[in-house]
């Protein structure tokens, strides 16, 4: 017999089926027992009437504890008030594994307790909803680039040098070759891919050894980084806004049930449609000054600054042309004003901050060498990267989108720790 899941039950109304899962919750009313079965695809109320099952089965319903696993057989019927629109009238039930007293109860638990029990916390309805939305975002990312002729280009996780200095990198001994670093970005390798394939994207785990405890930071997170040959900054911003619109509208189309579980107000998500507002760094500084912030021109934008700026808009805002001193060595300077970098950050609304950072890359060999020296980076470590400018250099641009920050924003969460199955932060590397 083909095993079916709760999510498929609308196609089996009136049929007798067997399901497998775990007890999410239960309640009793006289001769009735209401068991909430979960199987990872959904939730189903299994109604057990004393006179419709054997005494042994009815006794099993009393013995079932939260998260006990069981097999249940019964007839599926429509029930408009039920989640998923169906319920089961139980005919038979078999306990697979009896669970001990479950540590996570309906009462309130502290964050540290829940993070210590993350391996169990991921079973809760809210966490399942978050992880399903994360999955949908990942699918949207891959679909977007695949549909537009991009090639996935896998970058190494162990690298011989840093993209932006070594102060925020995890270092590890590497045989007889000295030290290697866990990657903080796949971008430099994506540039090599763009010179070979035209349009590429990298997508994988990245690492930052920042000693940050903010709600926006993890030490291990996932990032997607497209890179396109012959693109300039404007092309890059066009791609970024189309990309964000595609992701958000995909989630709105396919994950309404999960957004309801999270009680997400979707009005800000529904507004994510092109064109997105674009302002210069200078205009962003003016917004800060008008809001009473004593911001010194030339500094990078902090989290509080980003929140004030993004609160002026109902959708993500693109801030471009930052002072070159606060941006990475590989970012091309504006030919009309060399003090500015052709960089862009996309700030999400509702205080979620930067979710995309990108730029047009410096394609001139001599200027790139100057930048490397200015940043006191070892030239020999970037010899291969410089080759990209020696042999057929072209204008090119790209950006990186942080997956967890994007999930956090779309789900309306207070902290990124819930956006990844097992969060790694400066004070946590377990479970």
DRENNUVEX-872832 format. One line per field, with one value per residue: residue in three letters; x, y, z of N, C-alpha, C in turn. Coordinates in steps of 0.02 Angstrom, whole numbers. Atoms other than C-alpha are relative to their C-alpha. Layout:
BEGIN
residuo	ALA:...
n_c1	X:...
n_c2	Y:...
n_c3	Z:...
ca_c1	X:...
ca_c2	Y:...
ca_c3	Z:...
c_c1	X:...
c_c2	Y:...
c_c3	Z:...
***
This chain:
BEGIN
residuo	UNK:UNK:UNK:UNK:UNK:UNK:UNK:UNK:UNK:UNK:UNK:UNK:UNK:UNK:UNK:UNK:UNK:UNK:UNK:UNK:UNK:UNK:UNK:UNK:UNK:UNK:UNK:UNK:UNK:UNK:UNK:UNK:UNK:UNK:UNK:UNK:UNK:UNK:UNK:UNK:UNK:UNK:UNK:UNK:UNK:UNK:UNK:UNK:UNK:UNK:UNK:UNK:UNK:UNK:UNK:UNK:UNK:UNK:UNK:UNK:UNK:UNK:UNK:UNK:UNK:UNK:UNK:UNK:UNK:UNK:UNK:UNK:UNK:UNK:UNK:UNK:UNK:UNK:UNK:UNK:UNK:UNK:UNK:UNK:UNK:UNK:UNK:UNK:UNK:UNK:UNK:UNK:UNK:UNK:UNK:UNK:UNK:UNK:UNK:UNK:UNK:UNK:UNK:UNK:UNK:UNK:UNK:UNK:UNK:UNK:UNK:UNK:UNK:UNK:UNK:UNK:UNK:UNK:UNK:UNK:UNK:UNK:UNK:UNK:UNK:UNK:UNK:UNK:UNK:UNK:UNK:UNK:UNK:UNK:UNK:UNK:UNK:UNK:UNK:UNK:UNK:UNK:UNK:UNK:UNK:UNK:UNK:UNK:UNK:UNK:UNK:UNK:UNK:UNK:UNK:UNK:UNK:UNK:UNK:UNK:UNK:UNK:UNK:UNK:UNK:UNK:UNK:UNK:UNK:UNK:UNK:UNK:UNK:UNK:UNK:UNK:UNK:UNK:UNK:UNK:UNK:UNK:UNK:UNK:UNK:UNK:UNK:UNK:UNK:UNK:UNK:UNK:UNK:UNK:UNK:UNK:UNK:UNK:UNK:UNK:UNK:UNK:UNK:UNK:UNK:UNK:UNK:UNK:UNK:UNK:UNK:UNK:UNK:UNK:UNK:UNK:UNK:UNK:UNK:UNK:UNK:UNK:UNK:UNK:UNK:UNK:UNK:UNK:UNK:UNK:UNK:UNK:UNK:UNK:UNK:UNK:UNK:UNK:UNK:UNK:UNK:UNK:UNK:UNK:UNK:UNK:UNK:UNK:UNK:UNK:UNK:UNK:UNK:UNK:UNK:UNK:UNK:UNK:UNK:UNK:UNK:UNK:UNK:UNK:UNK:UNK:UNK:UNK:UNK:UNK:UNK:UNK:UNK:UNK:UNK:UNK:UNK:UNK:UNK:UNK:UNK:UNK:UNK:UNK:UNK:UNK:UNK:UNK:UNK:UNK:UNK:UNK:UNK:UNK:UNK:UNK:UNK:UNK:UNK:UNK:UNK:UNK:UNK:UNK:UNK:UNK:UNK:UNK:UNK:UNK:UNK:UNK:UNK:UNK:UNK:UNK:UNK:UNK:UNK:UNK:UNK:UNK:UNK:UNK:UNK:UNK:UNK:UNK:UNK:UNK:UNK:UNK:UNK:UNK:UNK:UNK:UNK:UNK:UNK:UNK:UNK:UNK:UNK:UNK:UNK:UNK:UNK:UNK:UNK:UNK:UNK:UNK:UNK:UNK:UNK:UNK:UNK:UNK:UNK:UNK:UNK:UNK:UNK:UNK:UNK:UNK:UNK:UNK:UNK:UNK:UNK:UNK:UNK:UNK:UNK:UNK:UNK:UNK:UNK:UNK:UNK:UNK:UNK:UNK:UNK:UNK:UNK:UNK:UNK:UNK:UNK:UNK:UNK:UNK:UNK:UNK:UNK:UNK:UNK:UNK:UNK:UNK:UNK:UNK:UNK:UNK:UNK:UNK:UNK:UNK:UNK:UNK:UNK:UNK:UNK:UNK:UNK:UNK:UNK:UNK:UNK:UNK:UNK:UNK:UNK:UNK:UNK:UNK:UNK:UNK:UNK
n_c1	42:-37:8:20:-15:56:9:33:63:58:11:20:62:44:-41:-35:-72:-45:-48:-53:-24:-12:54:-15:42:61:50:52:68:42:-19:-39:-70:-22:-73:-29:-58:-43:-46:-48:33:60:30:64:37:24:55:8:62:-9:40:-21:-65:-6:-19:-73:-17:22:-47:-61:6:-15:-70:-43:-29:-23:-56:0:12:51:31:73:40:68:32:-9:61:-8:18:-22:-31:-64:-59:-4:67:21:-13:3:36:-49:22:-52:-60:-56:-55:-66:-48:29:-46:-4:27:-30:-26:30:71:35:-16:-53:-69:-49:-36:-57:27:22:-59:-33:41:17:13:71:39:16:62:58:34:-30:-65:13:22:-60:-45:33:-9:-71:-6:30:-45:-56:25:9:-67:-27:43:-12:-61:3:44:-31:-61:-59:-28:-24:-73:-15:-63:-27:12:-67:-34:-67:-3:64:28:2:-41:3:20:63:-1:-21:-64:-14:-61:13:-57:-64:8:16:69:56:55:68:18:50:36:-22:0:-60:2:55:-26:-34:53:32:-44:4:69:42:46:-5:15:-22:51:-25:-14:-55:-18:-27:-21:14:25:61:56:62:51:-10:-64:-19:-69:6:62:-1:2:2:-38:-4:-51:17:-47:25:49:-24:37:72:23:-2:58:59:2:16:70:40:-13:38:71:14:-2:55:63:3:20:70:42:-3:-8:49:17:-56:0:55:-24:-47:37:-38:36:-32:7:-66:-22:39:-26:-65:6:-40:-69:-16:-31:-73:-27:-72:-25:9:70:12:-27:48:56:-22:-5:68:31:-35:-57:-64:-38:-58:-7:-59:6:47:64:10:66:50:5:36:70:30:5:49:66:30:26:44:-31:-73:-29:-68:-45:-58:-56:-28:-70:-41:-42:34:19:-53:-51:16:56:-22:16:41:-44:20:-22:-40:7:58:-2:60:27:71:29:73:24:69:40:19:-59:-39:-67:-29:9:-42:-56:-32:-37:-37:-67:-56:-24:-65:-53:-42:39:12:-63:-3:47:-27:-53:31:32:-53:13:-57:12:-10:60:51:-29:49:55:-26:0:65:-7:-54:19:68:41:60:42:44:30:37:21:13:60:-2:61:33:30:58:52:21:43:62:40:15:-28:-38:-70:-17:-15:54:5:-44:13:-41:-35:-67:-12:-64:7:34:-16:37:-17
n_c2	-60:-62:-43:-68:-49:-42:-52:29:31:-27:45:66:-6:58:61:24:-7:8:-54:9:-65:-11:-35:-70:-22:40:-20:50:-23:59:59:-21:-22:-39:5:-40:34:-39:44:-42:-33:-34:22:31:21:69:6:70:11:61:56:15:33:51:-26:-7:-61:-58:-5:-29:-73:-30:10:-40:-62:-46:22:73:15:52:13:-6:16:-24:-28:-73:-36:-72:-38:-68:-35:31:-17:43:14:70:35:73:41:53:70:40:-39:39:-41:19:-14:-40:-54:-21:-67:-45:-59:-63:3:-60:-60:-41:20:-51:10:45:68:23:10:61:55:-17:62:15:-61:-4:36:-42:-24:-63:14:36:-50:-39:41:10:-63:0:46:-32:-53:33:22:-60:-23:43:-7:-65:0:52:-23:-57:20:1:66:7:4:14:-29:39:-25:-14:-46:-18:-71:-31:-47:-68:-1:63:-12:33:67:58:24:69:25:38:43:-35:-61:-57:-5:-11:-35:15:-55:-50:-16:35:-49:-4:59:-11:-43:45:35:-46:-7:62:21:-58:-13:55:-16:46:5:47:-27:-47:-4:-64:4:-63:8:-39:32:-31:46:10:32:69:11:44:-16:16:-59:10:-55:-1:-42:-3:-36:-57:-39:-56:-8:-4:68:38:-20:28:71:9:-14:54:59:-5:5:70:40:-17:19:73:20:-20:44:71:12:-38:34:-9:-71:-6:29:-48:-63:-51:-52:5:-60:-21:48:-12:-61:12:4:-50:-15:-17:-67:-3:-63:0:-4:-69:-9:38:-41:-55:28:8:-67:-27:36:-16:44:-33:47:-32:19:40:63:49:-1:50:31:-50:-46:36:3:-66:-11:46:-18:-52:32:57:58:-6:-59:11:-56:12:-48:-12:-20:58:20:47:58:49:-18:21:-40:-51:-69:-36:-42:-70:-21:56:10:44:68:21:52:-6:42:0:1:23:-42:24:5:61:-18:21:69:8:-46:16:-54:12:18:-34:43:-25:34:-46:-28:53:7:-56:12:54:-30:-46:40:41:70:33:4:68:40:-18:3:30:-49:-52:28:-14:-65:4:39:-11:-34:-35:-24:52:-20:52:-16:57:-4:43:39:-2:-66:-2:41:-37:-55:24:32:-48:26:-47:19:48:68:47:7:53:56:-3:-64:-7:-69:-4:33:65:45:62:71
n_c3	0:3:-59:17:-52:-19:51:59:-20:36:58:-25:-40:7:3:-59:11:-57:-6:-50:-25:-71:-33:-13:-56:-5:-51:-9:-15:-9:38:58:-8:58:6:54:30:45:37:35:56:-24:-63:11:-59:5:-48:-22:-38:-38:27:69:-1:-51:-66:-2:36:-39:-56:27:7:-65:-16:44:-28:51:43:13:71:7:64:-9:59:-6:59:6:18:4:-59:19:-57:-17:40:59:25:-8:-62:6:-48:-13:-5:-32:-20:-28:-25:26:-54:-53:-19:-70:-13:49:-36:23:-15:24:-39:27:-15:18:63:-10:-7:66:42:-24:25:69:36:-11:14:72:13:-16:61:22:29:63:49:19:41:65:37:20:57:59:21:34:65:41:19:54:59:31:39:52:53:35:34:-44:-16:-69:0:-70:-25:-56:-68:-26:45:-22:-17:-15:48:-27:-60:-38:-70:-17:30:-39:26:-17:32:61:16:0:40:-43:-23:47:-33:22:44:-19:62:60:54:42:44:47:54:47:35:47:58:39:16:12:-56:-48:-70:-51:-52:-50:-67:-9:-71:-23:-70:-33:-68:-1:-33:22:25:71:14:-14:21:59:35:72:43:72:29:73:30:70:43:39:-38:-40:-62:13:16:-62:-39:35:-16:-71:-15:31:-41:-62:16:17:-62:-45:30:-1:-67:-8:40:-19:-72:-38:-62:-46:-20:-49:-63:-29:-9:36:36:66:41:23:51:61:32:30:73:35:-17:-69:-5:0:-25:-10:-69:-21:-17:-62:-55:-10:-37:-69:-30:-8:-55:-62:-13:9:41:32:70:12:-38:27:-34:-52:-1:-18:58:53:-20:11:72:31:-25:43:61:-13:32:-5:33:24:-14:43:2:-67:-1:16:-57:-44:38:13:49:69:27:47:-18:48:42:-7:-67:-26:-72:-10:29:36:-43:-18:-53:-1:-69:-6:-45:-67:-44:11:21:64:21:60:9:63:32:62:-22:34:54:22:-37:-39:-55:-49:-37:-47:-55:-42:-41:-48:-53:-31:13:33:72:26:-13:49:67:46:8:45:68:32:32:49:59:23:-50:24:-55:-27:-63:-35:-68:-44:-42:-58:-3:-66:-9:44:-33:-59:23:29:-53:-53:-62:-40:-2:53:-26:17:72:23:-45:-60:3:-28:-21:-36:-65:8:55:-12:12
ca_c1	0:64:97:9:37:-80:-51:-127:-287:-402:-383:-440:-605:-720:-575:-498:-314:-167:-56:104:163:178:53:55:-87:-244:-404:-549:-737:-832:-826:-725:-538:-468:-289:-190:-71:76:183:289:172:26:-88:-241:-374:-407:-576:-588:-763:-765:-900:-809:-645:-589:-568:-381:-371:-474:-357:-208:-277:-264:-87:-22:93:151:271:233:239:94:6:-178:-308:-476:-595:-562:-708:-725:-729:-723:-673:-521:-345:-329:-517:-524:-531:-513:-637:-520:-544:-377:-219:-49:84:255:355:296:376:437:386:416:528:441:267:131:192:313:497:649:751:904:800:724:893:966:823:829:830:655:598:603:450:337:211:294:467:400:316:480:580:450:459:650:635:520:641:784:679:635:819:868:717:751:929:897:756:871:1016:1131:1247:1275:1460:1516:1647:1765:1729:1914:2008:2190:2147:2010:1891:1890:2032:2062:1994:1824:1877:1890:2067:2123:2292:2303:2432:2602:2530:2504:2331:2168:2007:1824:1750:1658:1599:1604:1613:1794:1772:1605:1699:1808:1648:1572:1725:1699:1509:1443:1309:1338:1285:1362:1252:1317:1370:1481:1563:1598:1696:1619:1592:1418:1266:1136:974:1040:1201:1251:1428:1373:1245:1198:1225:1181:1294:1258:1394:1366:1494:1464:1344:1366:1294:1125:1110:1155:1017:892:937:926:753:685:761:681:512:520:566:434:293:336:318:154:87:138:155:-2:-42:131:123:-44:34:169:34:134:61:92:57:244:273:133:217:378:359:468:526:608:657:840:931:1113:1216:1210:1020:1021:1131:1007:866:966:1002:819:774:893:1033:1208:1282:1456:1469:1590:1543:1459:1276:1241:1090:997:1035:970:809:775:809:704:559:533:478:346:463:650:756:919:1058:1200:1366:1444:1609:1743:1841:1706:1688:1790:1946:1866:1726:1746:1754:1632:1723:1622:1676:1821:1781:1625:1612:1489:1410:1231:1149:966:881:725:580:517:693:766:915:1032:981:1083:1255:1337:1438:1514:1688:1852:1900:2060:2216:2320:2181:2143:2327:2320:2167:2250:2401:2292:2203:2370:2319:2448:2462:2524:2364:2264:2375:2240:2109:2219:2233:2049:2101:2254:2163:2006:1945:1769:1650:1554:1446:1361:1287:1260:1094:1095:970:937:908:788:694:688:613:486:430:427:543:631:796:887:921:752:786:911:892:1039:1102:1286:1322:1469:1399:1324:1388:1269:1167
ca_c2	0:172:280:447:606:726:856:736:695:811:686:542:602:454:330:225:268:232:372:380:520:592:653:842:866:780:813:708:730:584:440:541:564:697:660:788:693:780:702:848:890:949:918:807:787:601:576:415:362:229:125:127:48:-99:-74:-97:43:161:123:165:340:372:306:413:551:705:658:472:398:295:221:263:197:276:359:536:657:840:962:1146:1201:1086:1131:1067:1047:862:749:563:445:320:132:68:132:57:136:134:216:283:452:499:662:792:936:1070:1097:1223:1340:1480:1433:1547:1569:1481:1329:1320:1340:1203:1093:1153:974:958:1139:1120:1007:1150:1222:1394:1323:1204:1352:1452:1307:1278:1461:1448:1299:1397:1543:1427:1353:1528:1576:1427:1443:1628:1603:1441:1522:1666:1565:1571:1426:1368:1390:1309:1407:1325:1340:1331:1478:1536:1721:1838:1939:2087:2063:1923:2004:1919:1749:1578:1515:1334:1248:1172:1033:1103:1253:1366:1428:1421:1514:1470:1574:1735:1747:1653:1814:1815:1639:1688:1823:1686:1592:1745:1762:1582:1565:1743:1729:1625:1613:1534:1472:1396:1418:1565:1611:1773:1778:1943:1958:2022:1983:2076:1997:2005:1906:1723:1656:1526:1573:1544:1668:1673:1776:1806:1880:1941:1988:2154:2217:2388:2456:2498:2324:2254:2353:2299:2117:2137:2214:2085:1949:2013:2034:1855:1781:1874:1847:1661:1646:1743:1628:1462:1486:1576:1444:1458:1649:1635:1520:1652:1788:1885:2050:2033:2212:2251:2092:2129:2297:2215:2250:2340:2474:2485:2659:2704:2837:2888:2876:3067:3064:2931:3044:3186:3074:3037:3220:3267:3136:3209:3083:3154:3050:3092:3091:2958:2826:2665:2647:2559:2452:2597:2709:2577:2562:2750:2757:2603:2666:2804:2675:2539:2419:2382:2534:2530:2642:2665:2756:2742:2825:2711:2711:2608:2480:2329:2339:2256:2385:2500:2686:2803:2882:3042:3049:2934:2961:2854:2667:2595:2496:2461:2396:2346:2383:2287:2380:2359:2375:2217:2307:2255:2098:2128:2204:2219:2322:2342:2266:2351:2283:2386:2288:2437:2512:2345:2326:2498:2448:2288:2387:2519:2382:2300:2135:2007:2026:1848:1778:1866:1823:1712:1848:1976:1858:1891:2069:2017:1901:1974:2091:2160:2266:2152:2163:2057:2051:1939:1903:1834:1692:1699:1887:1867:1727:1831:1980:1881:1783:1938:1863:1952:1858:1762:1615:1540:1549:1407:1230:1246:1421:1457:1616:1681:1604:1445:1300:1166:1061
ca_c3	0:-47:106:100:199:287:152:23:118:20:-123:-11:64:98:92:230:246:361:422:523:636:810:938:938:1061:1126:1223:1288:1298:1372:1250:1124:1109:993:940:839:727:644:509:449:306:412:560:570:704:729:813:914:970:1105:1020:851:907:1011:1200:1175:1047:1155:1300:1188:1161:1348:1355:1212:1272:1179:1037:1049:874:811:661:638:516:482:361:299:297:256:402:355:530:536:480:303:288:338:491:521:605:687:664:726:810:849:958:876:1016:1182:1222:1395:1477:1342:1399:1294:1364:1316:1454:1416:1405:1402:1243:1315:1365:1192:1107:1218:1157:977:915:989:968:779:795:854:731:726:693:561:475:477:404:268:220:220:103:-13:-16:-62:-202:-264:-265:-371:-486:-515:-572:-665:-764:-815:-882:-730:-690:-512:-475:-312:-216:-89:96:143:68:73:99:153:45:162:287:413:572:559:492:572:550:544:514:340:331:281:190:340:386:291:328:327:188:223:42:-122:-221:-280:-349:-426:-524:-599:-643:-726:-838:-894:-898:-908:-773:-617:-436:-283:-142:18:199:247:411:505:667:720:907:882:987:885:824:646:666:657:644:515:385:203:64:-120:-231:-416:-526:-704:-837:-926:-791:-712:-550:-626:-702:-532:-446:-579:-547:-357:-358:-481:-372:-211:-292:-358:-188:-88:-212:-220:-31:-33:-168:-89:100:156:287:365:366:459:589:616:623:495:437:250:196:188:88:-34:-69:-128:-313:-437:-445:-273:-213:-244:-145:-136:22:27:26:163:271:244:306:464:496:470:601:729:711:736:595:533:344:285:414:367:412:576:619:701:550:429:529:523:336:292:399:271:141:127:36:29:-14:-113:-47:-172:-196:-24:24:-45:119:207:69:14:-94:-246:-266:-415:-383:-467:-617:-587:-404:-354:-170:-195:-226:-351:-210:-159:-1:3:169:216:297:476:549:471:397:258:165:6:-16:-186:-307:-477:-464:-505:-676:-699:-649:-594:-490:-408:-362:-281:-179:-118:-58:24:123:172:94:34:-155:-179:-103:-239:-387:-463:-435:-522:-670:-702:-746:-844:-963:-1039:-903:-925:-820:-702:-547:-416:-243:-94:-9:167:176:363:367:222:311:469:376:276:430:541:673:815:794:657:774:725:538:528:598:717:750:779:878:978:1138:1061:957:1021:996
c_c1	44:-13:-19:12:-62:-15:-38:-72:-61:-18:-26:-62:-45:38:27:75:38:53:50:23:9:-59:21:-39:-60:-46:-54:-66:-45:27:41:71:20:76:23:64:39:47:53:-30:-62:-24:-70:-32:-29:-52:-12:-62:3:-36:22:67:0:18:75:22:-21:46:66:-4:14:74:47:22:24:64:8:-15:-51:-24:-76:-35:-71:-25:7:-67:15:-23:28:37:70:56:6:-67:-24:15:-2:-44:41:-33:51:61:52:55:66:53:-32:51:-2:-28:36:23:-34:-76:-34:16:57:69:47:37:57:-23:-19:59:39:-37:-21:-18:-72:-44:-20:-64:-62:-28:32:67:-6:-20:60:43:-31:5:73:9:-28:43:59:-21:-8:67:26:-42:14:61:0:-42:32:69:63:23:23:75:22:68:25:-18:67:37:68:5:-70:-24:8:42:-13:-28:-64:-5:19:61:11:66:-17:63:66:-4:-17:-73:-48:-56:-67:-27:-51:-41:27:13:61:1:-57:23:37:-53:-34:42:-1:-70:-47:-44:2:-28:30:-53:24:13:60:7:29:15:-9:-27:-61:-56:-67:-48:8:60:3:73:3:-67:7:-7:-2:31:3:56:-11:51:-37:-56:33:-44:-75:-29:-5:-61:-64:-9:-22:-74:-46:4:-42:-75:-19:-4:-62:-67:-9:-24:-74:-47:-6:0:-47:-16:55:4:-55:21:46:-34:36:-47:34:-3:67:27:-37:25:66:-8:42:-42:8:31:76:22:76:17:-10:-72:-18:25:-47:-61:18:2:-69:-37:40:58:65:48:56:7:66:0:-45:-64:-4:-71:-55:-11:-42:-75:-36:-11:-55:-71:-34:-35:-43:27:75:25:73:41:65:50:21:70:45:41:-34:-20:62:45:-20:-56:26:-20:-39:45:-18:19:38:-4:-59:11:-66:-31:-73:-16:-76:-23:-73:-39:-10:61:42:68:22:-12:40:56:36:36:18:72:52:28:67:55:40:-37:-14:62:8:-45:27:55:-28:-31:50:-15:59:-13:5:-62:-54:26:-49:-56:21:4:-65:1:55:-24:-75:-46:-59:-35:-44:-24:-37:-19:-7:-64:7:-66:-37:-32:-64:-58:-29:-49:-66:-46:-20:27:41:75:15:13:-53:-4:41:-9:40:46:69:13:61:-4:-34:26:-31:-75:24
c_c2	63:42:70:45:42:52:-25:-20:28:-42:-68:3:-60:-66:-18:1:-15:54:-15:69:1:37:71:25:-48:30:-53:33:-61:-60:17:19:35:2:43:-35:50:-48:39:35:38:-30:-26:-19:-69:-10:-74:-6:-69:-60:-21:-36:-53:32:13:65:61:11:30:76:35:-5:44:64:44:-25:-76:-10:-56:-5:1:-12:25:30:76:31:75:33:71:36:-26:28:-48:-21:-71:-24:-75:-29:-63:-68:-43:44:-46:47:-27:10:47:51:12:70:51:64:65:-6:63:63:38:-26:56:-18:-50:-73:-27:-12:-62:-62:12:-61:-23:59:5:-38:44:31:64:-14:-38:50:41:-40:-16:63:6:-44:32:56:-29:-23:60:27:-41:6:66:-1:-52:23:56:-17:2:-72:0:-13:-7:26:-42:32:15:43:20:73:26:44:72:5:-61:9:-36:-70:-53:-30:-72:-21:-44:-37:39:67:61:-1:8:32:-27:61:48:21:-42:47:-1:-59:6:45:-42:-38:43:10:-61:-12:59:19:-60:22:-54:-1:-52:34:48:14:69:-4:67:-14:44:-40:29:-52:-15:-44:-74:-7:-47:14:-16:64:-21:61:-7:47:-2:42:52:39:58:7:2:-68:-42:16:-26:-74:-11:12:-52:-64:2:-6:-74:-43:13:-21:-76:-25:18:-47:-70:-14:42:-32:10:72:13:-28:48:67:59:49:6:64:25:-47:11:61:-10:-14:55:60:13:69:-5:69:-5:0:71:13:-37:39:58:-24:-6:68:30:-34:7:-44:38:-49:37:-27:-38:-65:-48:3:-56:-26:51:49:-33:-2:67:12:-44:15:54:-30:-60:-64:7:61:-16:63:-12:58:22:30:-61:-25:-53:-64:-42:21:-13:43:57:69:34:46:74:29:-57:-11:-46:-67:-14:-60:12:-47:5:-10:-21:46:-32:-12:-62:11:-30:-74:-15:52:-19:59:-19:-11:41:-46:22:-30:47:29:-52:-13:55:-13:-54:27:46:-38:-47:-75:-31:-10:-71:-44:13:-4:-28:49:56:-25:13:67:0:-32:10:33:36:31:-57:21:-59:22:-64:12:-50:-37:9:68:7:-40:37:56:-26:-32:49:-21:53:-14:-52:-71:-51:-15:-56:-59:2:61:-5:75:1:-36:-68:-37:-69:15:-10
c_c3	0:63:-23:60:13:-54:-62:13:-36:-61:22:45:-14:-2:69:-14:64:-2:56:24:75:30:17:60:4:53:1:15:4:-37:-62:20:-65:0:-58:-23:-43:-35:-39:-60:21:66:-14:66:-13:55:16:44:32:-31:-70:-3:55:67:5:-34:40:60:-23:-4:66:17:-42:34:-58:-33:-4:-75:-5:-73:11:-67:11:-64:1:-20:0:66:-10:56:16:-44:-58:-27:6:71:-14:54:10:5:36:13:30:22:-27:54:50:25:75:8:-43:33:-19:7:-26:39:-34:22:-20:-63:9:7:-68:-47:22:-25:-72:-41:9:-18:-73:-17:10:-64:-27:-34:-65:-55:-25:-48:-68:-43:-23:-62:-64:-27:-38:-70:-47:-25:-59:-63:-36:-45:-55:-60:-42:-27:42:10:72:-1:73:20:59:67:35:-51:27:24:11:-57:24:64:43:70:19:-32:51:-34:22:-33:-60:-21:3:-37:42:21:-59:40:-25:-37:30:-61:-57:-58:-45:-49:-51:-58:-51:-42:-53:-62:-45:-28:-10:58:47:68:44:55:50:66:-1:74:16:75:35:71:10:31:-23:-27:-73:-16:21:-21:-60:-33:-74:-40:-73:-33:-77:-23:-76:-39:-41:34:36:62:-11:-19:64:43:-32:17:73:14:-32:42:64:-13:-12:63:42:-30:-3:68:11:-38:30:75:42:67:53:25:51:67:36:16:-32:-35:-68:-41:-25:-53:-66:-38:-36:-74:-30:-22:75:2:2:23:6:74:26:21:65:61:15:40:74:35:13:58:65:18:-14:-36:-36:-71:-10:38:-37:40:51:-1:15:-58:-55:16:-13:-75:-30:23:-42:-61:19:-31:6:-39:-16:12:-39:3:70:-6:-9:59:44:-37:-19:-58:-73:-31:-43:24:-56:-42:4:68:32:75:16:-33:-34:36:14:57:-6:72:2:46:68:44:-10:-30:-66:-14:-63:3:-64:-30:-71:22:-39:-53:-28:43:44:60:54:41:52:60:47:45:53:59:35:-6:-37:-74:-26:10:-52:-71:-50:-14:-47:-72:-37:-35:-53:-66:-15:50:-33:61:25:70:31:69:40:39:56:9:66:14:-42:29:60:-18:-26:52:56:68:36:-4:-54:26:-18:-75:-29:48:65:-3:33:14:45:67:-7:-61:10:-5:-71
***
